[in-house]
Amino acid sequence: MLARIGTYIAIYGMAAIIMGFFNYCPRLLMWIYIWGDDMAWIIKAALVLGGGILFLIGSKLNKQSNT
């Protein structure tokens, strides 16, 4: 379950980064641009990294519970 949530968060962060190149932004993340572009990049990168970390932790926990 944790791995799936991490995957969704990371994909959402990557989609926000890609959409930013085309001057689009997901509605859920419109508020991050209040603080400027630099902070928006930091938040989007944190989503990708945080999602990846959750995915890795969830995968390890899932492997331990299956063995």
N, C-alpha and C positions, 0 to 999 in steps of 0.2 A: 504494500500500500504506500509506504513512504517513497519507494522508488518511482512509483507512478506519479505521485504528487511532484516529486523533483523533476521528472521528465516534463510534465506540463509547465512548470515554472520556467525551466530552461528554454523550452520551445517558445513560450510567450516572450521571454527576454530576447531571444534571437529574432523572432518575428518583429519585435519592436525596433531592433537595430536595423534590420533589412528595410522595414517600412519607412524608417527615418531617412534613408537615402532617396526615397521618392516623395518626401515631404508629407508623409502620412504618419498617424500615430494611433495606436489602439485607444479606445475611449477610456479604458480603465487607467491608462497611464498619462492622460492629458495633464494631470496636476503636477507631474514632475518638471514640466517646462516653466513653471512659475519661478523656479530658482535659476533658470538659465540652462544653456546647452551643456555646459560642462557637468553640472550636477545631474542632468538627465542621462548623460553617458555613464556616469558613475552608478546610477541606480539601475540602468539597463544591464551593465556589466555585472553588478551584484546579483541581479536576478539570474543571469546565466550561471555564474559561479555558485551561487547558493543552490540553485536547482541541481547542478552537477554534483555538489557535495551531498545533497539529500538523496540523489540517485545512488551514489556510491555507498552511502551508509545503509540505505534500504536494501541494496543488493547483498551486502555482506550479512545483514541481519536475516534476510530471507534464506541465504545459503546455510547459515548456522542453524536455523530452525528446521530446515529440511534434512539435516544430517543427524 
